[in-house]
Amino acid sequence: MGRRRILCVGLIALDIVNTCERYPEEDEDLRAISQRWQTGGNACTNASILARLGMECEFLGSMSHGGEADFVCKHLLERGVRYDNCVRHRGCGTPTSFVTLSLTTGSRTVVHSRNNLPELTNDTFEKLDLSGYDWIHFEGRRNEDEIVKMISAVEDFNSAQLPKNKIIVSVELEKPRNSLLLLLDKADVVFVSKDFGQFMGFSSPSETVKSLHTKCKKGATVICPWGIKGADGIGPENMETHSDAFPPEKITDTLGAGDTFVAGAIWSLMQGSSLNDTLTFACKLAGFKCGMNGNDGLVDAFFRENKL
């Protein structure tokens, strides 16, 4: 029997990316070296990279209508990501991020507008046939109460399944908000960002996973990428493991590096890899991404470079 789909639940957005020699001063008129449109949003990027890694993926989230929505939908189709269960809304726009990349420092500065698009609700999620999925990944957004309901629906489904047919649930806690703690004990795999770890008062990935693992469900895995410090994780055996970072010779574009890490980790875990090997693979993939513009061609180039 072939593998079923991975479902990534969260945001799809339009990214308008300006690459500049340096970040502009306030009130300065600075010409960009280049500009591109691409899709963004954590869950959308997760799904796109997982599809490039050879997995059957579906994105679930809110969408609008119009030219920008058509652009991001075309992106999904071209990358083999399904989105037929998404809910469409009128009277609003596509979430858009205006991104400035600085070649001098490698920084990326983001100004984001939701454009009044409603967040996804459990009413949409409960219409899914959950038997079609192996893994469901939730991007922690401002609809945490609704996400809790969605995960509860997965738990109800799993309670009637044989162990081999149960869906694995993962969540990402990225933004510095206390409300995301509602999701901490709900998932089998918890991804914690550096920003969230620092928001909770932690100063390293090791401290983050050690402190938060005790608050997760029994048997859960907690993973925390921390930029140049690499990533740490604790699995069901309560053993901590670490991977160093693998930065490129020159940082070109860090936009989406965290999403790349999460996708790489999910893919590796689904291959049955150890947590240590998973962290190493995800750190290598995310580091490689930082050395190239965008995500197009990322996976193929990475596998060629590493002779995998």
N, C-alpha and C positions, 0 to 999 in steps of 0.2 A: 504493500500500500504506500502510495506517495505521500509526501508531507502535505499537510493542509496549510492554510494561509496564516501569515502574521498580520495582525490588525494593529495599526498605529492610530491612536485616538488623540486629537488635539488640534493644533493650528496649521492652516495653510495660509501663506501670505505672499505678497509680491515684494521682492527686494529690488530697490533701485540703487545700484552700487556705483559710487564715484571713486575711482582710484586717483589719488593726488600725491604729489611729491612729498607734501607734508600736510599736517592738519592746519586749517586756516585760522588766522587770528580773528577775534570778534570784530564784526563789521567789515571784514576784508572781502574783496572780490577776487576769488582764486579760480583759475581755470583747471579743470580736471584733465588728467592724462587720458582717461578713458571712462566710459560709462557702459553699464550693462544692466539688463533686466534679467532676473532669475527668480525662481520660486524660493520661498523661505518658510519659516515656521518649524519648530522642533520636530513635531510628529511627521510633517510632510518630508523633511530632510531625512529623518530616520527611515521612512518607508522607501524613499528613492535610493538610498545607499544599500539598504537590505535587498532591494530588487536587483541592483547591480551585482550584489554578492551571490545572486542566484536563487534567492528565496521568492516565493509567491506572496506578494504583499498587497494589502489594502489599506487605504487611508480613510478615516472617518472623522468628519468635522463639519462645521458650518461653512457654507459658501454663499456668495451673492450672485448677481447676474451682471452682464456687461463685458466690456473688452478685457479688463484686468482679470476677471474670473475665467474668461475663455483662455487667456494666456496661461494661467496656472493649471487649468484642466488639461490643456494641450501638453504641458510639461509632464504631468502624471501619465498620460497615455503613451508618450514617447518613451517613458522609462518603465512601462509595463506595470504601473501601479493602478489597481482598481480604485474607483471612488463612487461606485453606483449607489451606495447606501447613504451618501452624504445628504444633508438637508439643505435646500436652497431658500434664501430669503430675498425679498424685494424691499426697496426703500432704504437700502444701506449700500455700503461699498465693500471692496476687498481690503482686508487689513494690509497696510503698506508700511514697509520700513525703508527709510532713507539712510543709506550707509556711506560713511566716508572712510576709505582705507588710506592710511598714511604709509608710503613706502619708506619714509625715514625711520619710523619707529616700529612699524608693523602693527600699529593699533587699528582697531575698527570701532568707529563711533556710530551709534544707531539711534535714530529718532523714529519712533513707531507710532502709528495711528491705527486704532481698531476700526475706525470708520463705521461705528455704530452697528457692526455685525454681532448679532446675539451669539452667546456661547452655546455649545452643544448641550442638550438635555437628555435625561434618561428616557424620555418618550421616544426619541429616535433610536437609542441603543437597544431598547427592549424589543424592537421589531426584528433584530438580527437573528439569524439561525446560528447559534453559537457552536453547533457541531462542525462548522466549517473551519474552525481555528485551532491551531496548536498553542499560540502565544498571543496575548493581547497586551500591548504597551500603552500606558496612559501618560500623557504629558500633563504634569500638574499645572492647572490653570485656575482662574478665579471662579470656576464652577465646581469647587471641591465637593460641595454637598451632593451635586449630581454625579460626580465621579464615584463617590462612595456608594451611591445607589447602583451604578453600573457594575462596580466590582462585586457588590452583593448579589447581583444577578448571575455573575460568573460563578460565585461560590455556590449558589443554588444549583446551577447546572453541574458543577463538579461533584456535588454531593451524590449524584445519581450515576456517576461514571466510574468505570474501572480506572485504576491508576494510570494506565497507558493512554487513556483518552481524556485525562483532565487537562484543562487549559492552564498554562503558566501565565501569571499576571506580573507585570513589572510596572513601576511608576518612576517618574523623574521629578525630583524636588529641586527646582532650579532657582526660582525667584525668591528673594529674601522676604518671605511672608509667613507669619505664624500659622495661618490657616492651612498651609500645606502639611502641617503635622497631622491633620486628619487622615492623611493617606499613608502615614509611616508604617502602621501595623496591618495594612491591608494587602500587601503584595508579597510575592515570592522573591522578587528581586527589586531592590530599591537603589536607584541611582541618585546620588546626592552631589550637587555641584559645589565648587569652591565657594561661590557667592553665598549659597545657603549655609554651608558649613561655617563660614566666617560670621554670618548673621546669627548663628546659634552660639557663637562665642568660641569656636574651635580655631586652632592656629595651624593645623596640618591635616592631611588626609587620614593619617593614622589615628589621630585623636577623634576625628569625625566618625570613622567607622566603628571604633571601639565604643564610643558613647552612644551612638544611635542603634547599634545592633541589639543592644539589650532591650530596646523599646519596640523592636520589630516582632512579627509573628514567629512562632517556633519554626526553625528550619529555614529561615529566610537568608538571603545573601544581600549584603550591603556593599556598594561600590562607590568610591569617591575619586574622580579625577581632579587633579589640582595643578593643571598647567605644567610648568617647568619642573615641579616636584614629582611628576609622575602620578601614579594612582595606587590606592590601597583598597583592599577588599577583605571581608570576612564572610565565609560561607557557612553552610549548615553544621560543619564540624567545629565551628567556633575558632578556627585557625586563621590568623591574619596573614595576608600575603601582600607583596608590593611589586610594582614595576616602575623602573625609571622612565622618564620621558625620552622621546626620540625626536628632538627638534631638527628641522631642516637646516642646511647651511645658511640659508637666507629666508627669513619669514616674509611671505608675500601676502597671505590672506588668511586670517584666523577665523573669519566668519563661518560659522557652522562646524568648527572643530569639535565642540562638545557634542553636537548631534552626531557627528561622525564617530566619536568614541562610543557613544551609547549604541549606535547601530552595529559597530564592530563587535562590541561585547555581547549583544544579543545573538548575533550570528555565531560567534565562537561558542557560546554556551549551548546553542542548539545543535552544534556539531559534537557535543559531548566533551568538550575540552575542559581541562582543569581550570580552576579560578586563576591560578598563576599564569597559565598560558593565555587565558582570556584577557587578563589585564595587559600582558605584553603585546598581544595582537592589537588590541584596541588603542593602546598608546602609540604603537608604530603607525597604524592607519591614520590616527588623528594628527600625528606629527608630520606625516607625509602630506596630508591635506594642507597644512599650514604653509607648505612650500609651493603651492600652485593656486591659481585663480579659480574660484568656484569649485564645483564638484564633478563637472562633466569630465569623464575620462579618468576619474580618480582611481577607481577600483582596478581597471585594466592596467594603468600605469604603475600602481602599487605592486600588483602581482608580477609584472614584468621586472620591476626594479629589484624585488626580493626573490625572484626566481621561484615563485610559489605556484 
